[in-house]
């Protein structure tokens, strides 16, 4: 099993080098997130870490160049996800991320200042990974808030980071960093993964955020960039774009209403079974 994982991750490494080389030619920077970052940061982890996709954080202003780079390499955009790309024959799809969802624009900018450099041997293009604390917090928030489920891979990721960066990832240091972002996130994976919201995904994200960031998150969701709308809904002209700008808020309100109904039903069922 480990040999199979290692063989697949070697292919991922080759895939990453190709993508980052194209990014470098187009002057696009990328931060490797989650599994992709860990196996490049700790090569010995290649034999253990199973992966499903490659997550790359890019700056919002370089998102179009990053998409163009992937298309030039033969990747095609997913039908309903403007940030997901895949290519026939490549082991994994590629997800572009223009920002970490629980951070504001200033905090996202600071990620780039504190990022660690990896894969910079001269024989291959450089790449970045998050600082130890941000790496740990991102994995924990992704697992416990966005997916709301326990996964042994993420637990091992957190344990690996703590073993490699014991001084940077003390409980007090992590609590200070989390508090600076204005969020509340238990440091224990099992505790944080307890379900408090019946839905995972974007609704769970919104529920987790403090008020100020709820407002920012909602504004971005209701009024996303035109490029996002065009890619998300396959819009072909400015008339369709203008119409979708009017329709999208109602679609999101309907989704929120479905969530509220489901939440009350979830609480009622829990009380009824006590």
C-alpha positions in Angstrom: 0.0 0.0 0.0 2.8 2.5 0.9 4.6 1.7 -2.3 1.4 2.5 -4.3 1.0 5.8 -2.4 4.7 6.6 -3.0 4.4 5.9 -6.7 1.3 8.1 -7.0 2.9 10.9 -5.1 5.9 10.8 -7.3 3.6 11.5 -10.2 2.0 14.3 -8.2 5.5 15.8 -7.7 6.1 15.7 -11.4 2.7 17.3 -12.0 3.5 20.0 -9.5 6.9 20.8 -11.1 5.3 21.1 -14.5 2.6 23.5 -13.2 5.0 25.6 -11.1 7.4 25.9 -14.0 4.6 27.3 -16.2 3.6 29.6 -13.3 7.1 30.9 -13.0 7.2 31.7 -16.7 4.1 33.7 -16.2 5.3 35.2 -13.0 2.5 33.6 -10.9 3.3 32.7 -7.3 1.6 29.8 -5.6 1.4 28.4 -2.0 1.0 24.7 -1.8 -1.8 23.8 0.6 -2.6 20.6 2.6 -1.2 17.4 1.3 0.6 18.9 -1.7 2.5 21.2 0.7 3.3 18.5 3.2 4.8 15.9 0.8 7.0 18.6 -0.7 8.0 20.0 2.7 8.7 16.5 4.1 9.7 14.1 1.3 9.5 11.1 3.7 5.7 11.7 4.0 5.4 10.7 0.3 5.0 7.1 1.4 2.1 7.8 3.8 0.0 10.7 2.6 -2.9 9.8 0.3 -4.1 12.7 -1.8 -7.3 13.5 -3.7 -6.3 16.7 -5.4 -3.7 19.5 -5.5 -4.7 22.7 -3.8 -2.8 25.9 -4.8 -3.3 29.3 -3.2 -2.7 32.2 -5.6 -3.1 35.9 -5.2 -6.5 37.2 -6.5 -4.7 39.5 -8.9 -2.9 36.5 -10.5 -5.9 34.2 -10.7 -6.5 34.7 -14.4 -2.9 34.1 -15.2 -2.9 30.9 -13.1 -6.0 29.7 -15.0 -4.4 30.5 -18.3 -1.3 28.6 -17.3 -3.3 25.5 -16.5 -5.3 25.7 -19.8 -2.0 26.0 -21.7 -0.9 22.7 -20.1 -4.0 21.0 -21.3 -6.2 21.3 -18.2 -9.9 22.0 -18.5 -12.2 23.8 -16.1 -14.8 21.8 -14.1 -18.3 22.5 -15.3 -19.6 24.0 -12.1 -16.5 25.1 -10.3 -14.5 28.0 -11.8 -11.5 27.1 -9.6 -11.2 23.4 -10.3 -9.2 22.0 -13.3 -8.4 18.5 -14.5 -6.4 16.9 -17.3 -6.8 13.5 -18.9 -3.8 11.3 -17.9 -2.9 13.4 -14.8 -3.4 11.7 -11.5 -5.0 14.6 -9.7 -7.2 17.6 -10.3 -6.0 21.1 -9.4 -8.0 23.5 -7.2 -7.0 27.1 -7.3 -7.7 29.1 -4.2 -7.7 33.0 -4.3 -7.7 33.3 -0.5 -8.2 31.5 2.8 -11.9 31.8 3.6 -11.6 32.7 7.3 -9.1 35.5 6.7 -9.7 39.0 5.5 -7.7 40.6 2.7 -5.1 42.0 5.0 -4.6 38.7 6.8 -4.4 36.9 3.5 -1.7 39.3 2.4 0.3 38.5 5.5 0.3 34.8 4.6 2.6 35.5 1.7 5.1 37.4 3.9 5.4 34.6 6.3 5.4 31.7 3.8 8.2 29.1 3.8 10.1 28.3 0.6 10.5 24.7 -0.6 11.5 23.0 -3.9 14.1 25.7 -4.6 17.1 23.7 -5.6 17.7 25.4 -8.9 16.8 22.2 -10.8 13.1 22.8 -10.2 10.9 25.8 -9.8 10.5 27.3 -6.3 7.2 26.9 -4.4 5.9 28.2 -1.1 4.0 26.6 1.9 2.3 28.3 4.7 4.1 29.1 7.9 3.8 26.3 10.5 1.1 28.0 12.6 -1.0 29.0 9.5 -0.5 25.5 8.0 -1.8 23.9 11.2 -4.7 26.2 11.5 -5.7 25.8 7.9 -5.8 22.0 8.0 -7.7 22.1 11.3 -10.3 24.6 10.0 -10.7 22.8 6.7 -11.3 19.5 8.4 -13.5 20.5 11.3 -15.4 23.5 9.9 -15.6 23.0 6.1 -15.9 19.2 6.0 -17.1 18.6 9.6 -15.8 15.1 9.8 -12.9 13.1 11.2 -10.3 11.9 8.6 -7.2 10.1 9.8 -5.2 11.8 7.0 -5.8 15.2 8.6 -5.1 14.0 12.0 -1.7 12.6 10.8 -1.0 16.0 9.1 -1.5 17.8 12.3 0.6 15.4 14.3 3.4 15.6 11.7 3.4 19.4 11.8 3.6 19.4 15.6 6.5 16.9 15.6 8.4 19.0 13.1 7.7 22.4 14.6 7.3 21.8 18.4 8.4 25.4 19.4 6.2 27.2 16.8 3.1 25.0 17.5 2.8 25.1 21.3 -0.8 25.5 22.5 -0.2 29.1 23.6 1.3 30.1 20.3 -1.6 28.5 18.3 -4.2 30.1 20.6 -2.5 33.5 20.2 -2.5 33.1 16.4 -6.1 32.0 16.2 -7.2 34.8 18.5 -5.5 37.3 16.3 -7.8 36.2 13.4 -10.8 36.8 15.6 -12.0 33.2 15.3 -12.6 30.4 17.8 -11.1 27.1 16.9 -10.4 24.3 19.4 -6.9 22.9 19.1 -8.1 19.3 19.6 -9.2 17.7 16.3 -11.8 15.4 17.8 -13.3 18.2 19.9 -13.5 20.6 17.0 -15.0 18.0 14.6 -18.1 17.6 16.8 -21.1 18.6 14.6 -22.8 21.8 15.7 -24.2 22.5 12.3 -26.1 20.0 10.2 -24.5 21.2 6.9 -20.9 21.2 5.9 -19.3 23.4 3.3 -20.0 27.1 2.8 -22.9 27.4 5.2 -20.8 25.8 7.9 -18.0 28.3 7.1 -20.4 31.3 7.4 -21.8 30.0 10.8 -18.2 29.7 12.1 -17.1 33.2 11.3 -17.3 36.2 13.6 -19.8 39.0 12.7 -17.4 41.3 10.9 -16.1 38.4 8.7 -19.6 37.1 8.2 -20.4 40.4 6.6 -17.3 40.3 4.3 -18.0 36.6 3.5 -21.6 37.4 2.6 -20.7 40.4 0.4 -18.2 38.3 -1.5 -20.8 35.5 -1.9 -23.6 37.8 -3.0 -21.5 40.1 -5.3 -18.6 38.0 -6.6 -16.3 39.2 -9.4 -17.6 39.1 -12.9 -15.0 36.5 -13.9 -16.3 34.1 -11.2 -19.9 34.5 -12.4 -19.1 34.0 -16.0 -17.1 30.8 -15.2 -19.5 29.5 -12.6 -22.6 29.8 -14.8 -21.2 29.6 -18.3 -22.3 33.2 -19.1 -21.6 34.3 -22.7 -22.3 38.1 -22.7 -22.9 41.2 -20.5 -26.7 40.8 -20.6 -26.5 37.3 -19.1 -23.9 38.6 -16.6 -26.2 41.4 -15.5 -29.2 39.1 -15.2 -27.2 36.6 -13.0 -26.1 39.5 -10.8 -29.8 40.1 -10.1 -30.7 36.4 -9.7 -27.8 35.2 -7.6 -28.7 36.9 -4.3 -32.2 35.2 -4.5 -30.6 31.9 -5.1 -28.3 32.3 -2.1 -31.2 33.5 0.1 -33.1 30.3 -0.9 -30.1 28.2 0.0 -29.9 29.9 3.4 -33.6 29.4 4.1 -33.1 25.7 3.3 -30.3 25.7 5.8 -32.4 27.4 8.5 -35.2 24.8 8.1 -32.7 22.0 8.2 -31.1 23.4 11.3 -34.4 23.6 13.2 -35.3 20.1 12.1 -31.9 18.9 13.2 -32.3 20.4 16.7 -35.9 19.0 17.0 -34.7 15.5 16.1 -31.9 15.7 18.6 -34.3 16.9 21.4 -36.8 14.3 20.5 -34.3 11.5 20.8 -33.0 12.5 24.2 
